[in-house]
Amino acid sequence: MLATVRSRFPALSRTLDGRQVAWLDGPGGTQTPRSVIDAMSGTLATGVSNLSPHFAPGRDAIAITDTARSAMADLLGAEHPSEVVFGQNMTSLTFSASRAIARTWHKGDEVIVTTLDHDANVTPWMLAARDTGAVVRRWGVHDDGTLDLDDLDRSLSKRTRLVAVTAASNALGTKVDVKEVTRRAHAAGALVYVDAVHSTPHRLLDVAGIGCDFLVCSAYKFFGPHTGILYGRAALLEQIDAYKVRPAPEEPPEKWETGTQSFESLAGVTAAVEYLASLAPLGTDHPRRSRLVAAYDWIGQHESDMARAFLEGIDATDAIHLWGIDRIEDRVPTFAVTVDGVHPHEAATRLAEEGIFVWSGHYYALDIMDRLGLLGSGGAIRVGFVHYNTLEEVRRVLEALAALTR
């Protein structure tokens, strides 16, 4: 199965000095399968126009957009494709959404952000609060980098208007029970805005089951192109005034989409979702959502095997330190580690010379790195596995990290 999966990704055959490289930088962006590449290039080669009912290329653009909305509705578990909005990236969508949502805030209202999140789900809300006179409250973490639900309860009040929270940390790999967070926030009368960028490649989302009001993700993190996706509950997308040009539609989801979309990218979004569904041991006669459920079951098992092997290897080496929790069931296979006596930037550079691609630094997760005392010392080395990675690559990076200690 895994060999077949890997054969579908042209980039995985890349070599350095005659040896295949190990792409362990998935948290920063995954590689794309041939089907996604073909969908995008085929759209450009065939020719596509802007949205128009008058001629075939314009109708193609409409069909590409509608098909991508349906695909993302299946991936996210949305009740209807009209709850799916496309944009340049998650950060741009969040800045736009925060500006619109904050128009309903008043001086003294409150918004809660976490210490765990990527800054794209922090600063937009801080700036929105600044512009409206709202108060920003910080939701803290335990020493192991897990969010403190008791601290959330202490922060919630009748003045809370929104809670912004990640579904999985892009720095430590920590998973968050966003359904429970949503339950508590809704009980206080607050909206919930979930950053699922780092969660989407690893676990299947169900926005209807979670009950969140908004959720954002990025296709380039789940084997697709650089396109951002915003889910919003239909009633909210309808009620909230979006910032838009006058000729743009008044109805969602189009009223939330600024400018012309990248239709070749939307074709790639659909292909990425179809690729994920194709990993299921089910025929195409099964509904796509059912195939996605089965596919993510396999993804979860394989990623757990890699996570277990990596954690066991870290435990066996005293000079390598894991930051965050070591409970496999409560994390995705993204690891922040440091090596005694080696700066994270130097470590990542030396691993790259061995054909092992990892990140170093804070990865825009400024607050958690500061909370752990790592921000001023170069952050950490980030090693991230996705389903196309192998146990051999786990062994390889463990050996390379151990070599740094010598």
C-alpha positions as CSV (number, residue, x, y, z in Angstrom):
1,M,0.0,0.0,0.0
2,L,2.6,2.5,1.1
3,A,4.8,1.9,-2.0
4,T,1.8,2.5,-4.2
5,V,1.0,5.7,-2.4
6,R,4.6,7.0,-2.7
7,S,4.7,6.2,-6.4
8,R,1.9,8.7,-6.9
9,F,4.1,11.6,-5.7
10,P,6.7,12.7,-8.2
11,A,8.6,14.8,-5.7
12,L,9.3,11.8,-3.5
13,S,11.8,10.5,-6.1
14,R,14.0,13.6,-5.6
15,T,17.6,12.7,-4.8
16,L,20.6,14.4,-3.2
17,D,24.0,12.9,-4.0
18,G,22.3,9.8,-5.3
19,R,20.1,9.2,-2.3
20,Q,16.4,9.8,-2.0
21,V,15.6,12.8,0.2
22,A,13.3,12.5,3.1
23,W,10.5,15.1,3.1
24,L,9.9,15.5,6.8
25,D,8.7,19.1,6.4
26,G,5.0,18.3,6.0
27,P,3.9,20.7,8.7
28,G,5.2,23.5,6.5
29,G,3.5,22.1,3.4
30,T,3.0,18.7,1.8
31,Q,4.0,17.4,-1.6
32,T,1.3,16.8,-4.3
33,P,0.3,13.6,-6.1
34,R,0.4,13.4,-9.9
35,S,-3.4,13.6,-10.0
36,V,-3.4,17.1,-8.4
37,I,-0.6,18.2,-10.7
38,D,-2.5,16.9,-13.8
39,A,-5.8,18.5,-12.7
40,M,-4.1,21.9,-12.4
41,S,-2.0,21.8,-15.5
42,G,-4.9,20.2,-17.5
43,T,-7.2,23.2,-16.5
44,L,-4.6,25.6,-17.8
45,A,-3.8,23.6,-20.9
46,T,-7.5,23.3,-21.9
47,G,-8.2,26.9,-21.2
48,V,-10.5,28.4,-18.6
49,S,-12.2,31.8,-18.4
50,N,-13.7,33.8,-15.6
51,L,-17.2,32.8,-14.4
52,S,-19.7,33.2,-17.2
53,P,-22.8,31.3,-18.4
54,H,-22.3,32.5,-22.0
55,F,-19.5,30.3,-23.3
56,A,-17.9,27.0,-22.5
57,P,-14.7,28.1,-20.7
58,G,-16.8,30.4,-18.4
59,R,-19.2,27.5,-17.6
60,D,-16.1,25.4,-16.9
61,A,-15.0,27.9,-14.3
62,I,-18.4,27.7,-12.7
63,A,-18.3,23.9,-12.7
64,I,-14.8,23.8,-11.3
65,T,-15.8,26.1,-8.4
66,D,-19.0,24.2,-7.6
67,T,-17.2,20.8,-7.7
68,A,-14.5,22.1,-5.4
69,R,-17.1,23.4,-2.9
70,S,-18.7,19.9,-2.9
71,A,-15.4,18.2,-2.4
72,M,-14.5,20.4,0.6
73,A,-18.0,20.0,2.1
74,D,-17.3,16.3,2.0
75,L,-13.9,16.6,3.5
76,L,-15.0,18.9,6.3
77,G,-18.4,17.3,7.0
78,A,-20.3,20.5,6.1
79,E,-24.0,20.3,5.6
80,H,-24.0,22.1,2.3
81,P,-21.4,23.2,-0.3
82,S,-22.5,26.8,0.1
83,E,-20.9,26.9,3.5
84,V,-17.4,26.6,1.8
85,V,-15.5,29.8,1.0
86,F,-12.3,29.9,-1.0
87,G,-9.4,32.5,-0.7
88,Q,-5.7,33.0,-1.1
89,N,-4.7,31.3,2.1
90,M,-5.9,30.7,5.7
91,T,-4.2,33.9,6.9
92,S,-5.9,36.2,4.4
93,L,-9.3,34.5,5.0
94,T,-8.9,35.0,8.7
95,F,-7.9,38.6,8.5
96,S,-11.0,39.2,6.2
97,A,-13.3,37.2,8.5
98,S,-12.0,38.8,11.7
99,R,-12.6,42.3,10.2
100,A,-16.2,41.4,9.3
101,I,-17.0,39.6,12.5
102,A,-15.6,42.3,14.7
103,R,-18.0,44.8,13.2
104,T,-20.5,43.4,15.7
105,W,-18.2,44.0,18.7
106,H,-18.3,46.9,21.1
107,K,-15.9,48.5,23.6
108,G,-15.5,46.1,26.5
109,D,-16.4,43.0,24.6
110,E,-13.9,40.1,24.9
111,V,-12.2,37.7,22.5
112,I,-10.1,34.7,23.7
113,V,-7.0,33.5,21.9
114,T,-4.7,30.7,22.9
115,T,-1.0,30.4,23.8
116,L,-0.9,27.3,21.5
117,D,-2.0,28.7,18.2
118,H,-0.2,29.7,15.0
119,D,-0.1,33.5,14.9
120,A,-2.5,33.5,12.0
121,N,-5.3,32.7,14.5
122,V,-4.0,35.2,17.1
123,T,-2.9,38.5,15.6
124,P,-6.0,39.0,13.3
125,W,-8.2,38.8,16.5
126,M,-5.9,41.1,18.5
127,L,-6.0,43.7,15.7
128,A,-9.7,43.4,15.4
129,A,-10.0,43.9,19.2
130,R,-7.7,46.9,19.1
131,D,-9.9,48.5,16.4
132,T,-13.1,48.0,18.2
133,G,-12.1,48.5,21.8
134,A,-12.6,44.8,22.7
135,V,-10.4,43.1,25.3
136,V,-8.1,40.2,24.4
137,R,-7.9,37.4,26.9
138,R,-5.1,34.7,26.7
139,W,-6.0,31.1,27.2
140,G,-3.0,29.3,28.7
141,V,-1.4,25.9,28.5
142,H,0.0,23.3,30.9
143,D,3.7,22.7,31.1
144,D,3.4,19.9,28.5
145,G,1.9,22.3,25.9
146,T,-1.7,21.1,26.2
147,L,-4.5,23.7,26.6
148,D,-5.8,24.3,30.1
149,L,-9.6,23.9,29.9
150,D,-10.0,25.3,33.4
151,D,-8.3,28.4,32.3
152,L,-10.7,28.6,29.4
153,D,-13.6,28.5,31.9
154,R,-12.0,31.2,34.0
155,S,-11.7,33.4,30.8
156,L,-15.2,32.9,29.5
157,S,-17.8,35.5,30.5
158,K,-21.0,37.0,29.3
159,R,-18.8,39.5,27.5
160,T,-17.0,36.9,25.4
161,R,-17.8,37.2,21.7
162,L,-15.4,34.7,20.2
163,V,-12.9,32.0,21.0
164,A,-10.2,31.3,18.5
165,V,-8.6,27.9,18.9
166,T,-6.4,25.5,16.9
167,A,-7.5,21.9,16.2
168,A,-3.8,20.7,16.3
169,S,-0.6,22.6,17.1
170,N,1.7,23.2,14.2
171,A,4.6,23.4,16.6
172,L,4.1,20.6,19.1
173,G,1.5,18.4,17.4
174,T,-0.9,18.7,20.3
175,K,-4.5,17.7,19.4
176,V,-7.3,19.8,20.9
177,D,-10.8,18.7,21.7
178,V,-12.5,21.4,19.7
179,K,-15.9,19.9,20.2
180,E,-15.6,20.4,23.9
181,V,-14.2,23.8,23.5
182,T,-17.2,24.7,21.3
183,R,-19.6,23.3,23.8
184,R,-18.1,25.5,26.6
185,A,-17.8,28.6,24.4
186,H,-21.4,28.3,23.1
187,A,-22.7,27.9,26.7
188,A,-21.2,31.4,27.3
189,G,-22.8,32.8,24.1
190,A,-19.5,33.0,22.1
191,L,-18.7,32.1,18.6
192,V,-15.8,29.6,17.9
193,Y,-13.3,30.0,15.1
194,V,-11.1,26.9,14.5
195,D,-7.7,26.8,12.8
196,A,-7.6,23.3,11.3
197,V,-4.7,23.9,9.0
198,H,-2.4,21.5,10.8
199,S,-5.1,19.0,11.7
200,T,-6.6,18.4,8.2
201,P,-3.8,16.1,6.9
202,H,-4.0,13.9,9.9
203,R,-7.6,13.5,11.0
204,L,-10.9,13.8,9.3
205,L,-12.9,16.8,10.5
206,D,-16.6,16.9,11.1
207,V,-17.7,20.6,11.4
208,A,-21.4,19.6,11.9
209,G,-20.4,17.2,14.7
210,I,-18.0,19.7,16.3
211,G,-20.6,22.5,16.1
212,C,-18.0,25.2,15.5
213,D,-19.1,28.4,13.8
214,F,-16.1,28.9,11.5
215,L,-13.2,26.7,10.5
216,V,-10.2,27.4,8.2
217,C,-7.7,25.1,6.5
218,S,-5.2,25.2,3.6
219,A,-5.1,22.8,0.7
220,Y,-1.3,22.8,0.5
221,K,-1.2,21.1,3.9
222,F,-3.3,18.2,2.6
223,F,-1.5,17.4,-0.6
224,G,-3.2,20.1,-2.7
225,P,-2.3,23.6,-4.1
226,H,-1.9,26.9,-2.2
227,T,-5.6,27.7,-1.6
228,G,-7.3,28.6,1.6
229,I,-10.7,27.3,2.7
230,L,-13.1,28.8,5.1
231,Y,-16.1,26.9,6.5
232,G,-18.9,29.0,8.0
233,R,-22.3,28.1,9.3
234,A,-24.8,29.1,6.7
235,A,-26.8,31.4,9.0
236,L,-23.6,33.3,10.0
237,L,-22.3,33.7,6.4
238,E,-25.7,35.1,5.5
239,Q,-26.1,37.4,8.5
240,I,-22.6,39.0,8.8
241,D,-21.7,41.8,6.4
242,A,-18.6,40.9,4.4
243,Y,-16.1,43.4,3.1
244,K,-16.6,43.2,-0.6
245,V,-16.7,45.3,-3.8
246,R,-20.2,46.5,-4.8
247,P,-20.7,44.3,-7.9
248,A,-19.9,41.1,-5.9
249,P,-22.9,38.9,-5.0
250,E,-24.8,39.7,-1.8
251,E,-25.3,36.0,-1.0
252,P,-22.8,33.6,0.5
253,P,-20.5,32.0,-0.2
254,E,-19.5,34.3,-3.1
255,K,-19.9,37.5,-1.0
256,W,-17.0,36.3,1.1
257,E,-14.7,35.7,-1.8
258,T,-12.6,38.7,-2.8
259,G,-11.6,38.9,-6.5
260,T,-11.3,36.1,-9.0
261,Q,-10.4,32.7,-7.7
262,S,-7.6,30.6,-9.1
263,F,-9.6,28.0,-11.0
264,E,-6.7,25.8,-11.7
265,S,-6.1,25.7,-7.9
266,L,-9.7,24.8,-7.3
267,A,-9.4,22.0,-9.7
268,G,-6.4,20.9,-7.7
269,V,-8.4,21.1,-4.4
270,T,-11.0,18.7,-5.8
271,A,-8.2,16.4,-7.0
272,A,-6.6,16.5,-3.5
273,V,-9.8,15.4,-1.8
274,E,-10.3,12.7,-4.4
275,Y,-6.8,11.5,-3.8
276,L,-7.4,11.2,-0.1
277,A,-10.6,9.3,-0.7
278,S,-8.8,7.0,-3.1
279,L,-6.7,5.7,-0.1
280,A,-9.8,3.9,1.2
281,P,-10.2,0.1,0.6
282,L,-13.6,0.9,-0.9
283,G,-14.9,1.2,-4.4
284,T,-15.8,4.5,-6.0
285,D,-19.5,3.4,-5.8
286,H,-19.3,4.3,-2.1
287,P,-20.1,8.0,-1.1
288,R,-17.0,10.1,-1.0
289,R,-17.4,10.9,2.7
290,S,-17.5,7.2,3.5
291,R,-14.3,6.7,1.5
292,L,-12.7,9.6,3.4
293,V,-13.6,8.0,6.7
294,A,-12.0,4.7,5.7
295,A,-8.9,6.5,4.2
296,Y,-8.3,8.5,7.4
297,D,-8.5,5.3,9.4
298,W,-5.5,4.0,7.5
299,I,-3.7,7.3,7.7
300,G,-4.2,7.4,11.5
301,Q,-2.9,3.9,12.0
302,H,0.2,4.4,9.8
303,E,1.0,7.8,11.4
304,S,0.6,6.3,14.9
305,D,3.2,3.6,14.0
306,M,5.6,6.3,12.8
307,A,5.0,8.5,15.9
308,R,5.5,5.5,18.2
309,A,8.8,4.6,16.5
310,F,10.0,8.2,16.7
311,L,9.1,8.7,20.3
312,E,10.9,5.4,21.3
313,G,14.0,6.6,19.4
314,I,13.9,10.0,21.2
315,D,13.6,8.3,24.6
316,A,16.7,6.2,23.9
317,T,18.9,9.3,23.3
318,D,19.5,11.5,26.4
319,A,20.8,14.5,24.4
320,I,17.6,14.8,22.3
321,H,14.7,16.5,24.0
322,L,11.0,16.4,23.0
323,W,8.9,19.4,23.7
324,G,5.2,18.6,24.2
325,I,3.2,15.5,25.1
326,D,4.3,12.0,24.4
327,R,0.8,10.5,24.3
328,I,0.3,9.3,20.8
329,E,-3.5,9.4,21.1
330,D,-3.4,13.1,21.9
331,R,-1.1,14.3,19.2
332,V,-0.4,14.3,15.5
333,P,3.0,13.1,14.2
334,T,4.6,16.6,14.4
335,F,7.5,16.9,16.9
336,A,9.5,19.8,18.3
337,V,12.9,18.6,19.5
338,T,16.1,20.2,20.6
339,V,19.6,18.7,20.7
340,D,22.0,19.5,23.5
341,G,24.8,21.9,22.3
342,V,23.4,22.3,18.7
343,H,21.4,25.4,17.6
344,P,18.2,24.4,15.9
345,H,19.1,26.3,12.7
346,E,22.5,24.5,12.6
347,A,20.8,21.1,13.2
348,A,18.3,21.7,10.4
349,T,21.1,22.8,8.0
350,R,23.2,19.7,8.8
351,L,20.2,17.4,8.4
352,A,19.5,19.0,5.0
353,E,23.0,18.2,3.9
354,E,22.1,14.6,4.6
355,G,19.0,14.9,2.4
356,I,16.6,15.1,5.4
357,F,14.3,18.2,5.1
358,V,13.0,19.6,8.5
359,W,12.3,23.0,9.8
360,S,13.8,25.0,12.7
361,G,12.6,28.1,14.5
362,H,9.2,29.1,15.9
363,Y,7.1,28.3,12.8
364,Y,4.9,31.4,13.6
365,A,3.8,29.7,16.8
366,L,5.3,32.6,18.8
367,D,3.4,32.3,22.1
368,I,4.0,28.6,22.8
369,M,7.7,28.9,21.9
370,D,7.9,31.8,24.3
371,R,5.9,29.9,27.0
372,L,8.4,27.0,26.7
373,G,11.4,29.3,26.9
374,L,12.5,28.4,23.4
375,L,11.8,31.6,21.5
376,G,15.0,33.4,22.4
377,S,17.3,30.4,21.7
378,G,16.3,29.6,18.2
379,G,13.1,27.7,18.8
380,A,13.3,24.0,18.0
381,I,13.8,21.5,15.3
382,R,10.4,20.5,13.8
383,V,10.2,16.9,12.4
384,G,6.8,16.2,10.8
385,F,5.5,13.0,9.3
386,V,2.5,12.5,7.0
387,H,1.1,9.4,5.5
388,Y,3.6,9.2,2.6
389,N,6.5,9.0,5.0
390,T,8.0,5.6,6.0
391,L,9.3,3.9,9.1
392,E,12.7,3.8,7.3
393,E,12.6,7.6,7.2
394,V,11.8,7.7,10.9
395,R,14.9,5.6,11.5
396,R,17.0,7.7,9.2
397,V,16.1,11.0,11.0
398,L,16.7,9.5,14.4
399,E,20.1,8.3,13.4
400,A,20.9,11.8,11.9
401,L,19.8,13.5,15.1
402,A,21.8,11.1,17.2
403,A,24.8,11.9,15.1
404,L,24.5,15.6,15.9
405,T,25.0,14.8,19.5
406,R,28.4,13.3,18.8
